[in-house]
């Protein structure tokens, strides 16, 4: 099973240094490691002292490097979209639109990167994928995509199917669909890729919310402690588990351990020239971090409670509403639609309190 490690902080350059040290550290342990970056600037080459392309390239046995380019990913995925359209439609509509014409819109690169990570994970070629992503909030929007998109699809699909218009048009849909779709299977052909997409989103959400699959590290900066704590809280809103704090400025301005309790803070020495060994030696054991990391969601069936860990926020920043089997939690500028797990699926929230960095819901 592949693990994906991601790094969150106020300064992407600090996160890049931490990610390179972690990739080298894991490779020295004999694991198959892929280091992936979204940074198209000169920093990755400066850190690795090697050119990095869009294809996985071996640096040493067990350690490969790769750069993800949004435009290249857009071209690759557009070709896939056109092939799927040709498979299902008798007369494809997009055949005259070429990938070289397409422009990346805001947010598209995050969606494409997440899909690329999904494919690399599914390849089974790596034990660890160490991801050097964008700034912390942009990275969290990416990790929150599976859960957010699944909510939109699930919610609006149910509304449309239950609408009077859909029921009125239902008798006419089958013959029309049969004339449009190449296979002649009508609505079944249309629902097949939709259900496949739902499956991808559900699997992505499960992976992001499982620390044995996706694990985050905070990269602290002495001038941005409050901002880093805020990132910590936001990560819990997308269900991403944070395992530990990496302090790259421990030599000159160490981060007080209490600032991120109950997380363990690991002081790392400064990077000097190309001497990575001291940083690698100071890194934590990832398996132990996973075991000790506080979970974003804890279910206490015996006491009829659900606990959401929300550090970095105070009570005044948290809002709560419920609609059917879903509870919506607002914290800061983040919103989480929590689909209630068993045994609370059809029950109403009876009480809520914010205590010890956690929102505790009682049923």
C-alpha positions in Angstrom: 0.0 0.0 0.0 1.4 3.4 -1.0 1.6 6.3 1.4 1.4 9.9 0.2 3.2 12.4 2.4 2.3 16.1 2.1 3.8 19.2 3.7 1.9 22.3 4.8 3.4 25.7 5.7 3.3 29.4 5.0 6.4 29.2 2.8 6.5 26.7 0.0 10.4 26.8 -0.1 10.5 25.6 3.5 8.1 22.7 2.7 10.3 21.8 -0.4 13.4 21.4 1.8 11.4 19.3 4.3 10.0 17.1 1.5 13.4 16.5 -0.1 14.9 15.5 3.3 12.0 13.1 3.9 12.3 11.5 0.4 16.0 10.9 0.9 15.4 9.6 4.4 12.8 7.1 3.3 14.9 5.9 0.3 17.8 5.2 2.6 15.5 3.0 4.6 15.1 0.8 1.5 11.6 2.0 0.5 10.6 2.8 -3.1 10.1 6.5 -3.1 8.8 9.0 -5.7 9.3 12.7 -5.0 6.7 14.8 -6.9 6.7 18.6 -7.2 4.3 21.1 -8.7 7.0 23.8 -8.5 8.0 24.8 -12.1 10.6 27.2 -10.9 14.3 26.6 -10.3 14.1 25.5 -6.7 13.6 21.8 -7.2 16.7 21.5 -9.5 18.7 23.6 -7.0 17.7 21.2 -4.1 18.4 18.0 -6.0 21.1 19.4 -8.3 19.5 17.5 -11.2 17.1 18.3 -14.0 13.5 17.2 -13.2 11.1 16.3 -16.0 7.4 15.2 -16.3 8.5 11.6 -16.4 9.7 9.8 -13.3 13.5 9.7 -13.4 15.7 7.6 -11.1 18.2 9.6 -8.9 19.4 6.6 -7.0 18.1 3.0 -6.7 14.7 3.4 -4.9 14.4 7.1 -5.4 12.7 8.8 -8.4 11.9 12.5 -9.1 9.1 13.9 -11.1 7.6 17.3 -11.9 3.8 17.7 -12.6 3.0 20.5 -15.1 -0.6 21.7 -15.3 -0.6 22.3 -19.0 0.9 18.8 -19.7 -1.7 17.1 -17.5 -4.5 19.1 -19.1 -3.5 17.9 -22.5 -3.2 14.3 -21.4 -6.6 14.3 -19.6 -8.3 16.1 -22.5 -7.4 13.3 -24.8 -8.9 10.9 -22.4 -12.1 12.9 -22.2 -12.4 12.9 -26.0 -11.8 9.2 -26.2 -14.6 8.6 -23.6 -16.9 10.9 -25.5 -16.3 9.0 -28.7 -17.0 5.8 -26.9 -20.4 6.8 -25.7 -21.7 9.4 -28.3 -22.5 8.6 -31.9 -21.3 12.1 -32.9 -18.7 13.5 -30.5 -19.1 17.2 -29.8 -15.5 17.9 -28.7 -13.6 16.3 -31.6 -12.8 19.7 -33.1 -11.3 21.1 -29.8 -7.6 20.3 -29.4 -5.7 20.1 -26.1 -3.1 22.6 -27.4 -5.8 25.3 -27.4 -6.9 24.8 -23.8 -6.1 27.3 -21.0 -5.8 26.3 -17.4 -8.5 27.9 -15.3 -8.0 28.6 -11.5 -8.3 25.3 -9.6 -7.9 23.1 -12.6 -4.2 22.4 -11.9 -5.1 21.1 -8.4 -7.7 18.8 -9.8 -5.3 17.5 -12.4 -2.5 17.1 -9.9 -4.8 15.1 -7.5 -5.8 12.8 -10.4 -2.1 12.3 -11.3 -1.3 11.4 -7.7 -4.2 9.0 -7.8 -2.8 7.3 -10.9 0.7 7.1 -9.4 -0.7 5.6 -6.2 -2.7 3.0 -8.2 0.4 2.0 -10.2 1.8 0.1 -7.2 5.3 1.1 -8.1 6.1 3.1 -5.0 5.9 2.6 -1.2 5.9 6.4 -0.6 5.0 9.3 -2.7 6.5 12.5 -1.2 4.5 15.5 -2.5 6.0 18.9 -2.7 2.9 21.0 -3.3 1.8 24.6 -3.5 1.2 26.9 -0.5 -0.7 25.4 2.4 -4.2 26.7 1.7 -4.0 25.8 -2.0 -2.8 22.3 -1.1 -5.7 21.9 1.3 -8.2 22.9 -1.4 -6.7 20.1 -3.5 -6.9 17.5 -0.7 -10.5 18.6 -0.1 -11.7 18.1 -3.7 -12.8 14.4 -3.4 -15.1 15.1 -0.5 -16.4 18.4 -1.9 -17.0 17.2 -5.4 -18.7 14.0 -4.1 -21.1 16.2 -2.1 -22.0 18.3 -5.1 -22.6 15.2 -7.3 -24.5 13.3 -4.6 -26.7 16.3 -3.6 -27.6 17.6 -7.0 -28.1 14.2 -8.6 -30.6 13.4 -5.9 -32.4 16.7 -6.4 -32.6 16.4 -10.2 -33.8 12.8 -10.0 -36.5 13.8 -7.5 -37.7 16.8 -9.5 -41.0 17.0 -11.3 -39.3 17.9 -14.5 -37.1 14.7 -14.4 -40.2 12.6 -13.7 -42.1 14.2 -16.6 -39.3 13.7 -19.1 -38.5 10.1 -18.0 -40.8 8.4 -20.6 -39.1 10.3 -23.4 -35.5 9.9 -22.2 -34.9 6.3 -23.2 -35.7 6.6 -27.0 -33.8 9.9 -27.2 -30.8 8.5 -25.3 -30.8 5.4 -27.5 -30.4 7.6 -30.6 -27.6 9.6 -29.1 -25.4 7.0 -27.4 -23.3 4.8 -29.6 -23.9 1.6 -27.6 -27.7 1.9 -27.8 -27.9 1.2 -24.1 -29.4 4.6 -23.4 -29.4 5.8 -19.8 -27.2 2.9 -18.7 -24.4 4.2 -20.8 -24.7 7.7 -19.4 -24.8 6.5 -15.8 -21.8 4.2 -16.2 -19.1 7.0 -16.4 -21.0 8.9 -13.7 -20.9 6.0 -11.3 -17.2 5.5 -12.1 -16.5 9.1 -11.2 -18.5 8.7 -8.0 -16.3 5.6 -7.2 -13.1 7.6 -7.8 -14.3 10.4 -5.5 -15.4 8.0 -2.8 -12.0 6.2 -2.9 -10.2 9.6 -2.9 -12.1 10.8 0.1 -11.4 7.6 2.0 -7.7 7.8 1.2 -7.4 11.5 2.3 -9.1 10.7 5.5 -6.9 7.6 6.2 -3.5 8.6 7.7 -2.0 5.3 6.5 -2.7 6.5 3.0 -2.3 10.3 3.1 -0.4 12.0 6.0 0.4 15.7 6.4 3.3 17.4 8.2 3.3 21.0 9.3 6.5 23.0 8.5 6.8 25.7 11.2 8.2 29.2 10.7 9.0 31.3 13.7 7.1 34.3 12.3 4.1 32.4 11.2 3.1 30.2 14.2 -0.5 31.4 14.3 -0.9 31.0 10.5 0.6 27.4 10.7 -1.9 26.6 13.5 -4.7 27.9 11.4 -3.5 25.5 8.5 -3.6 22.7 11.1 -7.2 23.4 11.9 -8.1 23.8 8.2 -6.5 20.4 7.4 -8.9 18.8 9.9 -11.8 20.3 8.0 -10.9 18.4 4.9 -10.2 15.2 7.0 -6.4 15.3 6.5 -4.5 13.9 9.4 -1.4 15.9 10.5 1.2 13.7 12.1 4.0 16.1 13.3 5.6 19.5 13.2 9.0 19.9 11.4 10.9 22.9 12.7 13.5 24.0 10.1 14.6 27.0 12.2 15.4 25.2 15.4 19.1 26.4 15.2 18.2 30.1 15.5 14.6 30.4 16.7 13.1 27.1 17.9 9.4 26.6 18.0 7.9 26.1 21.5 6.6 22.5 21.7 3.4 23.7 23.5 2.4 25.7 20.4 1.3 22.6 18.6 0.5 20.1 21.4 -0.4 17.3 21.3 1.7 17.1 18.1 5.3 16.2 18.5 7.7 19.0 17.2 10.9 17.8 15.6 13.8 20.3 15.5 15.8 20.1 12.2 19.2 21.6 11.8 19.7 24.1 9.0 20.6 22.9 5.5 24.2 23.7 4.8 25.4 23.4 1.2 24.3 19.9 0.1 24.7 18.2 3.4 21.3 16.5 3.9 22.4 13.8 6.4 21.8 16.0 9.6 18.3 16.8 8.5 17.5 13.2 7.5 18.7 12.0 10.9 16.4 14.4 12.8 13.2 13.3 11.0 10.6 11.2 12.8 9.7 7.6 12.1 6.7 7.8 9.8 5.1 4.6 11.1 5.3 5.9 14.7 3.9 9.3 13.6 0.9 7.6 12.0 0.2 5.6 15.1 0.3 8.7 17.5 -1.3 11.3 15.2 -4.6 12.8 16.5 -7.5 11.8 14.2 -9.7 14.5 12.7 -12.8 12.5 13.4 -13.5 10.2 16.3 -16.7 8.2 16.8 -17.7 7.4 20.4 -20.7 5.1 20.0 -20.8 4.2 23.7 -21.4 7.9 24.7 -23.4 8.8 21.5 -20.8 11.3 20.5 -18.8 12.4 17.4 -15.6 14.4 18.0 -14.0 16.6 15.4 -10.5 17.8 16.2 -10.3 21.5 15.2 -7.1 23.1 16.5 -6.3 26.7 15.5 -9.9 27.8 16.0 -11.9 29.1 18.9 -15.5 28.7 19.7 -16.6 32.0 18.1 -15.2 30.8 14.7 -17.3 27.6 14.6 -20.8 27.3 13.2 -23.0 24.2 13.0 -26.1 23.3 11.0 -27.8 20.0 10.2 -29.8 18.9 7.1 -31.0 15.3 7.2 -28.1 12.9 7.5 -25.5 15.6 7.0 -24.0 18.0 9.5 -22.3 21.1 8.1 -19.4 22.6 10.2 -18.1 26.0 9.5 -14.6 26.9 10.9 -12.7 29.9 9.7 -13.1 30.0 6.0 -13.5 26.2 5.7 -16.7 24.2 5.5 -17.1 20.5 6.0 -20.2 18.6 5.1 -20.0 15.6 7.4 -22.2 12.6 6.2 -23.1 11.1 9.6 -21.6 7.6 10.1 -23.4 4.7 11.7 -24.9 4.7 14.3 -25.8 8.4 14.0 -27.0 8.4 10.4 -30.7 9.3 11.0 -30.4 11.1 14.3 -30.5 14.7 15.2 -27.7 16.5 17.0 -28.9 17.1 20.6 -25.9 19.1 21.8 -22.6 20.6 20.8 -19.6 21.9 22.7 -16.1 23.1 21.9 -13.6 21.7 24.4 -9.8 21.0 24.2 -9.6 22.0 20.5 -12.5 19.7 19.6 -16.1 20.1 18.6 -18.1 17.4 20.4 -21.5 16.5 18.9 -23.9 14.6 21.1 -26.8 12.5 19.7 
